[in-house]
Protein backbone atom coordinates (compact mmCIF):
# COMPACT_ATOMS: atom_id res chain seq x y z
CA UNK A 1 0.00 0.00 0.00
CA UNK A 2 1.18 3.50 -0.80
CA UNK A 3 2.02 5.54 2.31
CA UNK A 4 -0.43 8.19 1.09
CA UNK A 5 -3.36 5.82 0.53
CA UNK A 6 -5.47 4.42 3.34
CA UNK A 7 -7.78 2.44 1.05
CA UNK A 8 -6.67 0.59 -2.08
CA UNK A 9 -9.04 -1.49 -4.21
CA UNK A 10 -8.24 -3.51 -7.33
CA UNK A 11 -10.74 -5.48 -9.41
CA UNK A 12 -12.91 -6.04 -6.32
CA UNK A 13 -15.94 -8.22 -7.12
CA UNK A 14 -18.93 -9.58 -5.22
CA UNK A 15 -21.40 -12.09 -6.63
CA UNK A 16 -24.57 -13.42 -5.07
CA UNK A 17 -25.29 -16.58 -7.02
CA UNK A 18 -25.58 -15.52 -10.65
CA UNK A 19 -25.94 -11.83 -9.80
CA UNK A 20 -22.86 -9.58 -9.80
CA UNK A 21 -23.45 -6.79 -7.26
CA UNK A 22 -19.95 -5.30 -7.52
CA UNK A 23 -18.08 -5.79 -10.78
CA UNK A 24 -14.28 -5.39 -10.75
CA UNK A 25 -14.07 -1.96 -9.11
CA UNK A 26 -10.69 -0.27 -8.74
CA UNK A 27 -9.87 2.94 -6.84
CA UNK A 28 -7.70 4.44 -4.08
CA UNK A 29 -8.54 6.82 -1.24
CA UNK A 30 -5.88 9.12 0.21
CA UNK A 31 -5.25 9.83 3.87
CA UNK A 32 -7.37 12.77 5.05
CA UNK A 33 -9.54 12.70 1.93
CA UNK A 34 -13.34 13.05 1.81
CA UNK A 35 -14.22 10.48 -0.81
CA UNK A 36 -17.79 10.28 -2.11
CA UNK A 37 -19.48 7.18 -3.47
CA UNK A 38 -22.51 8.03 -5.62
CA UNK A 39 -25.04 5.85 -7.34
CA UNK A 40 -28.71 4.97 -7.47
CA UNK A 41 -30.14 2.39 -5.07
CA UNK A 42 -28.85 -1.02 -6.07
CA UNK A 43 -25.77 0.36 -7.84
CA UNK A 44 -23.42 -1.53 -5.48
CA UNK A 45 -22.36 1.21 -3.05
CA UNK A 46 -23.40 -0.49 0.19
CA UNK A 47 -22.06 -3.88 -0.89
CA UNK A 48 -18.69 -2.29 -1.62
CA UNK A 49 -18.61 -0.57 1.76
CA UNK A 50 -19.54 -3.80 3.57
CA UNK A 51 -16.62 -5.58 1.93
CA UNK A 52 -14.20 -2.80 2.83
CA UNK A 53 -15.43 -2.82 6.43
CA UNK A 54 -14.79 -6.53 6.83
CA UNK A 55 -18.51 -7.32 7.03
CA UNK A 56 -18.78 -9.19 3.73
CA UNK A 57 -16.24 -11.46 2.05
CA UNK A 58 -15.47 -10.52 -1.58
CA UNK A 59 -15.78 -13.05 -4.38
CA UNK A 60 -12.66 -11.90 -6.23
CA UNK A 61 -10.17 -9.09 -6.57
CA UNK A 62 -8.11 -7.44 -3.85
CA UNK A 63 -8.45 -4.60 -1.36
CA UNK A 64 -6.55 -3.16 1.57
CA UNK A 65 -8.00 -0.90 4.28
CA UNK A 66 -5.60 0.76 6.67
CA UNK A 67 -2.97 -1.72 5.53
CA UNK A 68 -5.15 -4.78 6.26
CA UNK A 69 -6.32 -7.31 3.67
CA UNK A 70 -10.12 -7.60 3.25
CA UNK A 71 -9.84 -11.36 2.68
CA UNK A 72 -7.60 -12.39 5.56
CA UNK A 73 -7.61 -9.55 8.12
CA UNK A 74 -11.27 -8.64 8.54
CA UNK A 75 -11.11 -8.45 12.34
CA UNK A 76 -8.13 -6.08 12.24
CA UNK A 77 -10.02 -3.87 9.80
CA UNK A 78 -13.02 -3.68 12.14
CA UNK A 79 -10.75 -2.55 14.98
CA UNK A 80 -9.23 0.29 12.97
CA UNK A 81 -12.26 1.83 11.27
CA UNK A 82 -15.39 3.68 12.25
CA UNK A 83 -18.62 2.59 10.55
CA UNK A 84 -22.02 4.23 10.46
CA UNK A 85 -24.75 2.38 8.60
CA UNK A 86 -27.54 4.00 6.60
CA UNK A 87 -30.01 2.78 9.19
CA UNK A 88 -29.97 4.44 12.59
CA UNK A 89 -27.50 2.36 14.60
CA UNK A 90 -28.06 3.38 18.22
CA UNK A 91 -30.34 1.64 20.71
CA UNK A 92 -33.36 3.85 21.20
CA UNK A 93 -34.39 2.16 24.47
CA UNK A 94 -31.07 3.15 26.06
CA UNK A 95 -30.24 6.60 27.36
CA UNK A 96 -27.72 8.81 25.62
CA UNK A 97 -25.02 7.95 28.18
CA UNK A 98 -25.84 4.22 28.12
CA UNK A 99 -25.39 4.14 24.34
CA UNK A 100 -21.98 5.80 24.58
CA UNK A 101 -20.88 3.42 27.34
CA UNK A 102 -22.20 0.40 25.41
CA UNK A 103 -20.26 1.24 22.26
CA UNK A 104 -17.17 2.10 24.28
CA UNK A 105 -17.30 -1.44 25.67
CA UNK A 106 -17.69 -2.93 22.17
CA UNK A 107 -14.56 -1.09 21.05
CA UNK A 108 -12.63 -2.44 24.04
CA UNK A 109 -12.08 0.84 25.86
CA UNK A 110 -11.24 0.72 29.57
CA UNK A 111 -13.71 2.04 32.16
CA UNK A 112 -11.54 5.11 32.60
CA UNK A 113 -11.44 5.74 28.85
CA UNK A 114 -15.21 5.22 28.53
CA UNK A 115 -15.88 7.73 31.32
CA UNK A 116 -13.54 10.29 29.75
CA UNK A 117 -14.93 9.78 26.23
CA UNK A 118 -18.52 9.94 27.51
CA UNK A 119 -17.97 13.35 29.06
CA UNK A 120 -16.16 14.61 25.96
CA UNK A 121 -18.96 13.45 23.66
CA UNK A 122 -21.76 14.75 25.83
CA UNK A 123 -20.08 18.15 25.98
CA UNK A 124 -19.31 18.16 22.24
CA UNK A 125 -22.91 17.29 21.34
CA UNK A 126 -24.35 19.71 23.93
CA UNK A 127 -26.15 16.78 25.57
CA UNK A 128 -24.73 16.92 29.07
CA UNK A 129 -28.09 18.00 30.47
CA UNK A 130 -29.87 15.21 28.54
CA UNK A 131 -27.47 12.36 29.25
CA UNK A 132 -30.22 10.36 30.98
CA UNK A 133 -32.76 10.99 28.22
CA UNK A 134 -33.84 8.02 26.13
CA UNK A 135 -32.23 8.18 22.71
CA UNK A 136 -35.67 7.66 21.12
CA UNK A 137 -36.67 11.12 22.35
CA UNK A 138 -33.90 12.96 20.46
CA UNK A 139 -34.46 14.67 17.07
CA UNK A 140 -33.22 12.58 14.11
CA UNK A 141 -30.47 15.05 13.19
CA UNK A 142 -29.03 14.86 16.69
CA UNK A 143 -29.34 11.08 16.71
CA UNK A 144 -27.25 10.90 13.55
CA UNK A 145 -24.56 13.17 15.01
CA UNK A 146 -24.53 11.00 18.09
CA UNK A 147 -24.30 7.82 16.00
CA UNK A 148 -21.28 9.22 14.17
CA UNK A 149 -19.68 10.27 17.45
CA UNK A 150 -20.04 6.79 18.96
CA UNK A 151 -18.40 5.36 15.82
CA UNK A 152 -15.40 7.58 16.64
CA UNK A 153 -14.99 6.53 20.27
CA UNK A 154 -11.92 4.38 19.54
CA UNK A 155 -10.38 7.17 17.40
CA UNK A 156 -10.22 5.35 14.05
CA UNK A 157 -8.26 6.87 11.19
CA UNK A 158 -10.75 5.72 8.53
CA UNK A 159 -14.51 6.37 8.75
CA UNK A 160 -17.14 4.78 6.52
CA UNK A 161 -20.49 6.56 6.37
CA UNK A 162 -23.27 4.82 4.47
CA UNK A 163 -25.89 7.43 3.49
CA UNK A 164 -25.57 9.12 6.91
CA UNK A 165 -27.95 12.02 6.19
CA UNK A 166 -30.83 10.04 4.73
CA UNK A 167 -34.11 11.35 6.18
CA UNK A 168 -32.42 14.28 7.93
CA UNK A 169 -33.60 17.88 7.47
CA UNK A 170 -31.42 20.31 5.44
CA UNK A 171 -30.04 22.22 8.45
CA UNK A 172 -29.05 18.99 10.22
CA UNK A 173 -27.43 17.79 7.01
CA UNK A 174 -25.37 20.97 6.87
CA UNK A 175 -24.28 20.56 10.48
CA UNK A 176 -23.38 16.94 9.85
CA UNK A 177 -21.15 17.90 6.93
CA UNK A 178 -19.39 20.51 9.03
CA UNK A 179 -18.51 17.67 11.39
CA UNK A 180 -17.18 15.61 8.45
CA UNK A 181 -14.94 18.54 7.45
CA UNK A 182 -13.62 18.70 11.02
CA UNK A 183 -12.72 15.01 10.88
CA UNK A 184 -10.89 15.40 7.56
CA UNK A 185 -9.01 18.40 8.95
CA UNK A 186 -7.78 16.11 11.74
CA UNK A 187 -6.27 13.81 9.10
CA UNK A 188 -9.01 11.21 9.15
CA UNK A 189 -10.12 9.60 5.91
CA UNK A 190 -13.88 9.85 5.32
CA UNK A 191 -15.55 7.49 2.86
CA UNK A 192 -19.19 8.49 2.38
CA UNK A 193 -22.03 7.21 0.22
CA UNK A 194 -24.92 9.51 -0.58
CA UNK A 195 -27.81 9.84 -2.99
CA UNK A 196 -27.97 13.63 -2.41
CA UNK A 197 -26.21 15.13 -5.40
CA UNK A 198 -25.60 18.45 -3.65
CA UNK A 199 -23.57 16.59 -1.00
CA UNK A 200 -21.23 15.36 -3.73
CA UNK A 201 -20.02 18.96 -4.03
CA UNK A 202 -18.59 18.70 -0.52
CA UNK A 203 -16.31 15.76 -1.40
CA UNK A 204 -12.77 16.18 -2.69
CA UNK A 205 -13.26 13.33 -5.14
CA UNK A 206 -16.26 11.23 -6.05
CA UNK A 207 -16.95 8.01 -7.87
CA UNK A 208 -20.22 7.22 -9.61
CA UNK A 209 -21.42 3.61 -9.66
CA UNK A 210 -23.89 2.04 -12.07
CA UNK A 211 -24.78 -1.65 -12.24
CA UNK A 212 -21.92 -2.58 -9.92
CA UNK A 213 -19.23 -0.71 -11.85
CA UNK A 214 -17.49 2.63 -11.35
CA UNK A 215 -18.25 4.70 -14.42
CA UNK A 216 -16.70 8.00 -13.25
CA UNK A 217 -14.03 8.97 -10.74
CA UNK A 218 -12.69 12.51 -10.30
CA UNK A 219 -13.06 15.80 -8.43
CA UNK A 220 -16.58 17.32 -8.66
CA UNK A 221 -15.38 20.41 -10.53
CA UNK A 222 -13.50 18.35 -13.12
CA UNK A 223 -16.56 16.17 -13.71
CA UNK A 224 -18.72 19.26 -14.18
CA UNK A 225 -16.24 20.56 -16.74
CA UNK A 226 -16.14 17.20 -18.53
CA UNK A 227 -19.92 17.03 -18.86
CA UNK A 228 -20.37 20.79 -19.29
CA UNK A 229 -22.73 20.67 -16.34
CA UNK A 230 -23.67 23.29 -13.77
CA UNK A 231 -24.37 20.82 -10.96
CA UNK A 232 -23.51 17.31 -9.80
CA UNK A 233 -27.14 16.35 -10.37
CA UNK A 234 -26.63 17.12 -14.05
CA UNK A 235 -23.29 15.26 -14.08
CA UNK A 236 -24.92 12.22 -12.52
CA UNK A 237 -27.79 12.10 -14.98
CA UNK A 238 -25.53 12.58 -18.01
CA UNK A 239 -23.02 9.99 -16.79
CA UNK A 240 -25.67 7.28 -16.40
CA UNK A 241 -27.20 8.11 -19.76
CA UNK A 242 -30.29 10.03 -18.69
CA UNK A 243 -31.26 13.49 -19.92
CA UNK A 244 -31.45 16.20 -17.23
CA UNK A 245 -34.99 17.46 -16.68
C-alpha positions in Angstrom: 0.0 0.0 0.0 1.2 3.5 -0.8 2.0 5.5 2.3 -0.4 8.2 1.1 -3.4 5.8 0.5 -5.5 4.4 3.3 -7.8 2.4 1.0 -6.7 0.6 -2.1 -9.0 -1.5 -4.2 -8.2 -3.5 -7.3 -10.7 -5.5 -9.4 -12.9 -6.0 -6.3 -15.9 -8.2 -7.1 -18.9 -9.6 -5.2 -21.4 -12.1 -6.6 -24.6 -13.4 -5.1 -25.3 -16.6 -7.0 -25.6 -15.5 -10.6 -25.9 -11.8 -9.8 -22.9 -9.6 -9.8 -23.5 -6.8 -7.3 -20.0 -5.3 -7.5 -18.1 -5.8 -10.8 -14.3 -5.4 -10.8 -14.1 -2.0 -9.1 -10.7 -0.3 -8.7 -9.9 2.9 -6.8 -7.7 4.4 -4.1 -8.5 6.8 -1.2 -5.9 9.1 0.2 -5.2 9.8 3.9 -7.4 12.8 5.1 -9.5 12.7 1.9 -13.3 13.0 1.8 -14.2 10.5 -0.8 -17.8 10.3 -2.1 -19.5 7.2 -3.5 -22.5 8.0 -5.6 -25.0 5.8 -7.3 -28.7 5.0 -7.5 -30.1 2.4 -5.1 -28.8 -1.0 -6.1 -25.8 0.4 -7.8 -23.4 -1.5 -5.5 -22.4 1.2 -3.1 -23.4 -0.5 0.2 -22.1 -3.9 -0.9 -18.7 -2.3 -1.6 -18.6 -0.6 1.8 -19.5 -3.8 3.6 -16.6 -5.6 1.9 -14.2 -2.8 2.8 -15.4 -2.8 6.4 -14.8 -6.5 6.8 -18.5 -7.3 7.0 -18.8 -9.2 3.7 -16.2 -11.5 2.1 -15.5 -10.5 -1.6 -15.8 -13.0 -4.4 -12.7 -11.9 -6.2 -10.2 -9.1 -6.6 -8.1 -7.4 -3.8 -8.5 -4.6 -1.4 -6.6 -3.2 1.6 -8.0 -0.9 4.3 -5.6 0.8 6.7 -3.0 -1.7 5.5 -5.1 -4.8 6.3 -6.3 -7.3 3.7 -10.1 -7.6 3.3 -9.8 -11.4 2.7 -7.6 -12.4 5.6 -7.6 -9.5 8.1 -11.3 -8.6 8.5 -11.1 -8.5 12.3 -8.1 -6.1 12.2 -10.0 -3.9 9.8 -13.0 -3.7 12.1 -10.7 -2.5 15.0 -9.2 0.3 13.0 -12.3 1.8 11.3 -15.4 3.7 12.3 -18.6 2.6 10.6 -22.0 4.2 10.5 -24.8 2.4 8.6 -27.5 4.0 6.6 -30.0 2.8 9.2 -30.0 4.4 12.6 -27.5 2.4 14.6 -28.1 3.4 18.2 -30.3 1.6 20.7 -33.4 3.8 21.2 -34.4 2.2 24.5 -31.1 3.1 26.1 -30.2 6.6 27.4 -27.7 8.8 25.6 -25.0 7.9 28.2 -25.8 4.2 28.1 -25.4 4.1 24.3 -22.0 5.8 24.6 -20.9 3.4 27.3 -22.2 0.4 25.4 -20.3 1.2 22.3 -17.2 2.1 24.3 -17.3 -1.4 25.7 -17.7 -2.9 22.2 -14.6 -1.1 21.0 -12.6 -2.4 24.0 -12.1 0.8 25.9 -11.2 0.7 29.6 -13.7 2.0 32.2 -11.5 5.1 32.6 -11.4 5.7 28.8 -15.2 5.2 28.5 -15.9 7.7 31.3 -13.5 10.3 29.7 -14.9 9.8 26.2 -18.5 9.9 27.5 -18.0 13.3 29.1 -16.2 14.6 26.0 -19.0 13.4 23.7 -21.8 14.8 25.8 -20.1 18.1 26.0 -19.3 18.2 22.2 -22.9 17.3 21.3 -24.3 19.7 23.9 -26.2 16.8 25.6 -24.7 16.9 29.1 -28.1 18.0 30.5 -29.9 15.2 28.5 -27.5 12.4 29.3 -30.2 10.4 31.0 -32.8 11.0 28.2 -33.8 8.0 26.1 -32.2 8.2 22.7 -35.7 7.7 21.1 -36.7 11.1 22.3 -33.9 13.0 20.5 -34.5 14.7 17.1 -33.2 12.6 14.1 -30.5 15.0 13.2 -29.0 14.9 16.7 -29.3 11.1 16.7 -27.3 10.9 13.6 -24.6 13.2 15.0 -24.5 11.0 18.1 -24.3 7.8 16.0 -21.3 9.2 14.2 -19.7 10.3 17.4 -20.0 6.8 19.0 -18.4 5.4 15.8 -15.4 7.6 16.6 -15.0 6.5 20.3 -11.9 4.4 19.5 -10.4 7.2 17.4 -10.2 5.4 14.1 -8.3 6.9 11.2 -10.8 5.7 8.5 -14.5 6.4 8.8 -17.1 4.8 6.5 -20.5 6.6 6.4 -23.3 4.8 4.5 -25.9 7.4 3.5 -25.6 9.1 6.9 -28.0 12.0 6.2 -30.8 10.0 4.7 -34.1 11.4 6.2 -32.4 14.3 7.9 -33.6 17.9 7.5 -31.4 20.3 5.4 -30.0 22.2 8.4 -29.1 19.0 10.2 -27.4 17.8 7.0 -25.4 21.0 6.9 -24.3 20.6 10.5 -23.4 16.9 9.8 -21.1 17.9 6.9 -19.4 20.5 9.0 -18.5 17.7 11.4 -17.2 15.6 8.5 -14.9 18.5 7.5 -13.6 18.7 11.0 -12.7 15.0 10.9 -10.9 15.4 7.6 -9.0 18.4 8.9 -7.8 16.1 11.7 -6.3 13.8 9.1 -9.0 11.2 9.1 -10.1 9.6 5.9 -13.9 9.9 5.3 -15.6 7.5 2.9 -19.2 8.5 2.4 -22.0 7.2 0.2 -24.9 9.5 -0.6 -27.8 9.8 -3.0 -28.0 13.6 -2.4 -26.2 15.1 -5.4 -25.6 18.5 -3.6 -23.6 16.6 -1.0 -21.2 15.4 -3.7 -20.0 19.0 -4.0 -18.6 18.7 -0.5 -16.3 15.8 -1.4 -12.8 16.2 -2.7 -13.3 13.3 -5.1 -16.3 11.2 -6.0 -17.0 8.0 -7.9 -20.2 7.2 -9.6 -21.4 3.6 -9.7 -23.9 2.0 -12.1 -24.8 -1.7 -12.2 -21.9 -2.6 -9.9 -19.2 -0.7 -11.8 -17.5 2.6 -11.3 -18.3 4.7 -14.4 -16.7 8.0 -13.3 -14.0 9.0 -10.7 -12.7 12.5 -10.3 -13.1 15.8 -8.4 -16.6 17.3 -8.7 -15.4 20.4 -10.5 -13.5 18.4 -13.1 -16.6 16.2 -13.7 -18.7 19.3 -14.2 -16.2 20.6 -16.7 -16.1 17.2 -18.5 -19.9 17.0 -18.9 -20.4 20.8 -19.3 -22.7 20.7 -16.3 -23.7 23.3 -13.8 -24.4 20.8 -11.0 -23.5 17.3 -9.8 -27.1 16.3 -10.4 -26.6 17.1 -14.1 -23.3 15.3 -14.1 -24.9 12.2 -12.5 -27.8 12.1 -15.0 -25.5 12.6 -18.0 -23.0 10.0 -16.8 -25.7 7.3 -16.4 -27.2 8.1 -19.8 -30.3 10.0 -18.7 -31.3 13.5 -19.9 -31.4 16.2 -17.2 -35.0 17.5 -16.7 
